[in-house]
Amino acid sequence: MKIDILSIFPEMFTGVLESSILKKASDKGAVEYNVTDFRDFASNKHKTVDDYPYGGGAGMVLKAQPIFDAVESLTASNKSLKPRVVLMCPQGERYTQKKAEELAKEEHLIFICGHYEGYDERIREHIVTDEISIGDYVLTGGELASMVIVDSVVRLLPDVLGKVESHEQDSFSTGLLEHPHYTRPSDFRGIKVPDVLLSGNHANIEKWRSKEMLRRTWERRPDLLESFSLTKEQEEWLKEFKKQDERY
Ligand code: ADE
């Protein structure tokens, strides 16, 4: 996969793209990152990339020209490849694991990161394929948001995570949150690991884990269960949790 990022603060990306799994992924050739300072594409002599809004009002607006030219320069060498062009903004669709899985299937992603009150609407209308928000809060710019997306997409690419870090059991990919985890010692300051995990009985361990995944999801994110089809056994477990909860 090729990932292009357009930002006037390219230095923000170095630590993130050059550490840990994101670095390993590019070392292995699974992904190629390229951060472009779109100020280099500003056509005016002061290299400004923003301007006052037509109609007046507070804040500056990111100009269409540097973004159009920067995106066109990234696609010029192969016009048949149609990249996904993602605009980072708080008004975009809310980011989810499902969207990460969808983006991970693409060959080329371009992220546009702005620091402005707004983007010239023609960028949205003619260049952008997706507008994404990482949550209902406002950041100073799209850079951190794009890094969140790059991180969550790259870890899904084939052969990026080893078996140990596998993403198949991730919270959200299964539709449920993960079950609790424990490691040695089995008794830490008198706080014990559940007996079943020490029993060596794999069937019982799997059943305990499935039940705790459901419990955790029900306790913390009941909204996830609205679109989840429960097995008979899970329905029984839910009844049991509700019985144990005095609110029910
Ligand atoms: N830019 C500013 N705030 C943002 C958000 N919440 N998500 C994506 N991009 C943003």
Residues whose N, C-alpha, C, O or C-beta is under 5 A from the ligand:
A	BS01	ADE	M88 C89 P90 I132 S133 I134 G135 Y137 V138 L139 G141 G142 A145
